[in-house]
Amino acid sequence: GSDVKIASYPFTTQKLEMGYFKERYQDYQLIDTPGILDRPLEKRNMVEKKGIAALKHLALLIIFVFDPSEHCGFSQEAQANLLKGISKEFGKDKIVIYLSKRDIANKEQVENAVKKSRGFALIKGPIDEIKKEISERCKS
């Protein structure tokens, strides 16, 4: 429901982007935040701080997009470190991991990403699976 920029390189989201969908007669609002890097809050730029503020004050659920292919420009280790920091800040029960770019990742990369995501709810399927997970976890 929103007009967002999509590109094959990292950091295309430059501001908070709102989107909406309906699932099982319930409306849901999604907020796409700009990328957040694995660094202390005081070293984050204003765009990252806005993303953290949105997560802190608006999110019922956080979909953490993990790229097993590392095509995003960050190693799995760096992504796992960011996930660890986010989970300390918001709690594991509020986070769901979505494995993206599985079509360009090899089997070993996907298996490693699954291991690094252990302890979190994990989504590997299409958008319908994401919507179902959101609707199950965010029932009004």
Phi, psi and chi 1 to 4 in degrees:
 res  aa     phi    psi   chi1   chi2   chi3   chi4
   1 GLY       -   10.3      -      -      -      -
   2 SER  -132.5  164.8   62.5      -      -      -
   3 ASP  -105.5   94.1 -175.6   25.5      -      -
   4 VAL  -109.3  154.6  -63.4      -      -      -
   5 LYS   -82.6  129.1 -178.7  178.5  178.7  180.0
   6 ILE  -121.7  128.7  -61.4  171.9      -      -
   7 ALA  -146.5  165.6      -      -      -      -
   8 SER   -91.5   20.0   61.4      -      -      -
   9 TYR  -128.2  157.7   52.2   85.8      -      -
  10 PRO   -68.8  158.9   -1.3    6.0      -      -
  11 PHE    64.6   39.6  -59.7  106.2      -      -
  12 THR   -78.0  -26.0   54.4      -      -      -
  13 THR   -81.3  113.8  -55.7      -      -      -
  14 GLN  -104.9  -11.0  -62.8  -66.6  -49.5      -
  15 LYS  -150.6  171.4   59.4 -174.6  171.5   86.2
  16 LEU   -65.1  128.5  -62.8  177.4      -      -
  17 GLU  -115.7  131.2  -62.0  -75.9   -6.3      -
  18 MET  -101.6  142.1  -53.4  -65.5 -168.8      -
  19 GLY  -143.7  164.7      -      -      -      -
  20 TYR  -140.3  150.7  -56.4   89.9      -      -
  21 PHE  -151.4  160.3   75.0   93.6      -      -
  22 LYS  -115.8  132.9 -175.2 -179.3  -77.2 -100.6
  23 GLU  -141.4  124.5  179.6   78.5    8.9      -
  24 ARG    52.5   48.3  -61.5 -178.4 -172.6  170.1
  25 TYR    65.7   14.6  -52.9  106.1      -      -
  26 GLN  -117.5  136.3  179.4   70.1   40.0      -
  27 ASP   -89.6  140.2  -67.9  -39.3      -      -
  28 TYR  -128.7  141.3  -65.2   91.4      -      -
  29 GLN  -108.6  133.4  179.0 -178.6   38.5      -
  30 LEU  -112.7  144.3  -55.5  173.4      -      -
  31 ILE  -124.5  117.9  -57.9  171.2      -      -
  32 ASP   -92.6  119.5 -177.5   12.0      -      -
  33 THR   -97.8  154.8   67.4      -      -      -
  34 PRO   -61.1  158.9  -23.0   33.4      -      -
  35 GLY   -58.0  141.1      -      -      -      -
  36 ILE  -113.2  128.9  -61.4  168.8      -      -
  37 LEU   -92.1  157.9  -61.8  174.5      -      -
  38 ASP   -81.2   86.8 -178.8   24.9      -      -
  39 ARG  -157.4  161.2   55.3 -173.6  175.1 -171.7
  40 PRO   -60.4  153.3  -16.1   24.7      -      -
  41 LEU   -54.0  -41.1 -176.0   61.7      -      -
  42 GLU   -67.6  -16.3   62.0  -86.2    4.1      -
  43 LYS   -98.7   -3.1  -68.1 -167.9  176.5 -170.8
  44 ARG   -79.2  147.4  -69.6 -171.9  170.4  137.8
  45 ASN   -81.4  175.6   62.8   35.8      -      -
  46 MET   -61.6  -36.5 -164.0   50.1  109.6      -
  47 VAL   -64.9  -44.5  173.8      -      -      -
  48 GLU   -63.9  -40.5  -70.4  175.0  -71.4      -
  49 LYS   -63.6  -36.2  -72.0  178.2 -179.1  178.1
  50 LYS   -64.5  -40.8  -75.7 -179.1 -177.6  179.1
  51 GLY   -61.3  -45.5      -      -      -      -
  52 ILE   -62.2  -42.7  -66.8  -69.1      -      -
  53 ALA   -61.8  -41.1      -      -      -      -
  54 ALA   -62.9  -43.8      -      -      -      -
  55 LEU   -62.0  -43.4  -65.6  175.6      -      -
  56 LYS   -66.6  -40.9 -155.4  172.3  -99.2 -175.3
  57 HIS  -103.0  -16.3  -61.1  -69.0      -      -
  58 LEU  -119.3  -25.9  -59.2  173.3      -      -
  59 ALA   -79.6  129.3      -      -      -      -
  60 LEU   -90.7  -26.8  -63.7  176.2      -      -
  61 LEU  -148.2  141.7 -178.7   67.1      -      -
  62 ILE  -114.4  123.5  -62.5  168.0      -      -
  63 ILE   -95.8  110.1  -52.2  -71.8      -      -
  64 PHE   -92.7  115.5 -174.4   95.9      -      -
  65 VAL   -87.4  115.4 -179.9      -      -      -
  66 PHE  -109.2  126.7 -163.8  109.9      -      -
  67 ASP  -103.2   97.6  176.4    4.4      -      -
  68 PRO   -65.8  -22.9   19.7  -26.3      -      -
  69 SER   -75.7  -17.2   74.2      -      -      -
  70 GLU    65.5   14.2  -59.4  179.3  -20.3      -
  71 HIS   -65.2  -19.2 -169.1 -101.0      -      -
  72 CYS   -71.3  -10.7   64.7      -      -      -
  73 GLY    99.1    0.8      -      -      -      -
  74 PHE  -125.3  137.2  -64.8   94.3      -      -
  75 SER   -65.9  161.2   68.9      -      -      -
  76 GLN   -60.3  -36.4  -75.2 -165.3   19.1      -
  77 GLU   -61.4  -44.8 -160.3   60.6   42.5      -
  78 ALA   -63.6  -41.1      -      -      -      -
  79 GLN   -65.4  -40.7  -67.1  175.7   76.1      -
  80 ALA   -65.2  -37.6      -      -      -      -
  81 ASN   -64.8  -41.5  -73.7  -22.7      -      -
  82 LEU   -63.8  -43.8  177.8   58.5      -      -
  83 LEU   -57.5  -43.9  174.6   58.8      -      -
  84 LYS   -59.9  -45.6 -175.0  177.4  178.3 -178.1
  85 GLY   -63.8  -43.2      -      -      -      -
  86 ILE   -63.6  -41.3  -63.5  -73.7      -      -
  87 SER   -68.7  -32.5   68.1      -      -      -
  88 LYS   -65.4  -37.9  -79.4 -177.7 -176.6  174.9
  89 GLU   -73.4  -40.4 -179.5   87.4   21.3      -
  90 PHE  -116.9  -14.3  -60.2  102.2      -      -
  91 GLY    93.4  141.3      -      -      -      -
  92 LYS   -63.8  -33.0  -78.7 -173.2  170.7 -174.7
  93 ASP   -68.1  -15.0   59.4  -35.4      -      -
  94 LYS   -96.7   -0.3 -164.1  171.9 -178.6  174.4
  95 ILE  -118.0  135.6  -60.0  170.8      -      -
  96 VAL  -121.8  135.4  173.0      -      -      -
  97 ILE   -95.7  129.4  -50.5  -61.8      -      -
  98 TYR  -111.4  119.1  175.2   70.0      -      -
  99 LEU   -84.6  109.1  -68.3 -176.8      -      -
 100 SER   -96.3  170.6   71.1      -      -      -
 101 LYS    53.0   31.3  -60.0 -178.5 -176.1  164.8
 102 ARG   -66.4  -23.5  -69.5  178.7  -32.3  -78.0
 103 ASP   -69.7  -22.2   56.4  -28.1      -      -
 104 ILE  -110.1   -2.3   60.5  173.9      -      -
 105 ALA   -89.2  149.8      -      -      -      -
 106 ASN   -86.2  170.1   63.3   44.5      -      -
 107 LYS   -58.0  -42.3 -176.1  178.5  176.9 -177.4
 108 GLU   -64.4  -40.1 -178.3 -178.0  -15.4      -
 109 GLN   -62.9  -42.4  -72.1  174.0  -44.9      -
 110 VAL   -65.3  -44.6  172.4      -      -      -
 111 GLU   -60.4  -42.5  -71.7  171.0   -1.3      -
 112 ASN   -63.7  -40.9  -74.4  -24.3      -      -
 113 ALA   -64.2  -39.9      -      -      -      -
 114 VAL   -61.7  -43.3  169.0      -      -      -
 115 LYS   -61.3  -43.0  -74.5  178.8 -169.6  172.9
 116 LYS   -68.9  -18.4  -70.7 -178.1 -175.9  -27.0
 117 SER   -96.9    3.6  -57.5      -      -      -
 118 ARG   -56.5  137.6 -156.0  163.7  -92.4  138.5
 119 GLY    96.0   -7.6      -      -      -      -
 120 PHE  -115.6  155.3  -66.8   91.2      -      -
 121 ALA   -65.9  138.0      -      -      -      -
 122 LEU  -126.0  131.7 -175.6   65.2      -      -
 123 ILE  -117.1  127.3  -60.2  172.8      -      -
 124 LYS  -118.9   -7.4  -65.7 -171.7 -101.2 -179.9
 125 GLY   -90.6 -167.5      -      -      -      -
 126 PRO   -73.8  179.3   28.3  -34.0      -      -
 127 ILE   -55.4  -33.9 -169.8   72.4      -      -
 128 ASP   -61.4  -34.2  -70.9  -20.2      -      -
 129 GLU   -69.0  -36.6 -168.3  174.3  -38.6      -
 130 ILE   -65.2  -46.8  -63.7  170.4      -      -
 131 LYS   -60.1  -41.6  -72.3  178.8  177.2  179.7
 132 LYS   -62.5  -44.9 -178.6  179.8  175.2 -169.4
 133 GLU   -61.7  -43.1 -172.8   73.1   26.5      -
 134 ILE   -62.3  -47.4  -68.3  168.9      -      -
 135 SER   -66.1  -34.6   66.9      -      -      -
 136 GLU   -68.4  -40.6  -71.2  -64.4  -41.1      -
 137 ARG   -84.7  -20.7  -71.9  177.5  171.3  -99.8
 138 CYS  -118.2   37.0  -60.6      -      -      -
 139 LYS   -61.8  138.0  -68.9 -179.9 -179.4  176.4
 140 SER   -86.2      -   55.2      -      -      -
